[in-house]
Amino acid sequence: MNKLSASSAKELIAIEGGQTKGDPCNAFGHHGFNGVEQEVVTQIVNWVIAH
């Protein structure tokens, strides 16, 4: 986060849970937010609206 010094708005939002199926970097792995899509989208939308 310290590397984002030029940004006035920064926040780390952690989401727990989800499911991994297959390659972790594909759509059905944790990097694809499998099983927590709605929570991730809601958090992103709320953050964008607030900033």
Wavefront OBJ file of the C-alpha trace (Angstrom):
o trace
v 0.000 0.000 0.000
v 2.918 2.380 0.642
v 3.790 2.208 -3.067
v 0.431 3.860 -3.835
v 1.564 7.171 -2.354
v 0.259 9.207 -5.317
v -3.284 7.941 -4.768
v -5.476 9.846 -2.341
v -7.831 6.889 -1.899
v -6.519 3.425 -1.133
v -7.900 0.568 0.886
v -7.263 -3.140 1.151
v -10.484 -5.134 1.077
v -10.108 -8.837 1.876
v -12.727 -11.415 0.940
v -12.602 -14.858 2.524
v -14.077 -18.049 1.170
v -14.777 -19.156 -2.346
v -14.021 -22.368 -4.148
v -11.061 -23.557 -6.179
v -11.645 -25.812 -9.165
v -8.744 -26.450 -11.510
v -5.945 -23.970 -12.185
v -5.957 -21.291 -9.438
v -5.314 -18.553 -12.026
v -8.296 -19.458 -14.206
v -11.890 -18.312 -13.831
v -12.887 -21.103 -11.454
v -9.952 -20.618 -9.064
v -9.605 -18.138 -6.211
v -8.125 -15.543 -8.588
v -11.421 -15.654 -10.485
v -13.409 -15.007 -7.280
v -15.270 -18.305 -7.769
v -18.068 -18.622 -5.218
v -17.716 -15.065 -3.895
v -18.452 -13.115 -7.088
v -21.423 -11.175 -5.729
v -19.611 -10.140 -2.554
v -16.574 -8.992 -4.566
v -18.689 -6.995 -7.032
v -20.652 -5.391 -4.186
v -17.449 -4.381 -2.385
v -15.965 -2.904 -5.575
v -19.125 -0.955 -6.420
v -19.418 0.392 -2.871
v -15.761 1.464 -2.870
v -16.034 3.216 -6.239
v -19.189 5.067 -5.158
v -17.522 6.170 -1.917
v -14.397 7.447 -3.674
l 1 2 3 4 5 6 7 8 9 10 11 12 13 14 15 16 17 18 19 20 21 22 23 24 25 26 27 28 29 30 31 32 33 34 35 36 37 38 39 40 41 42 43 44 45 46 47 48 49 50 51
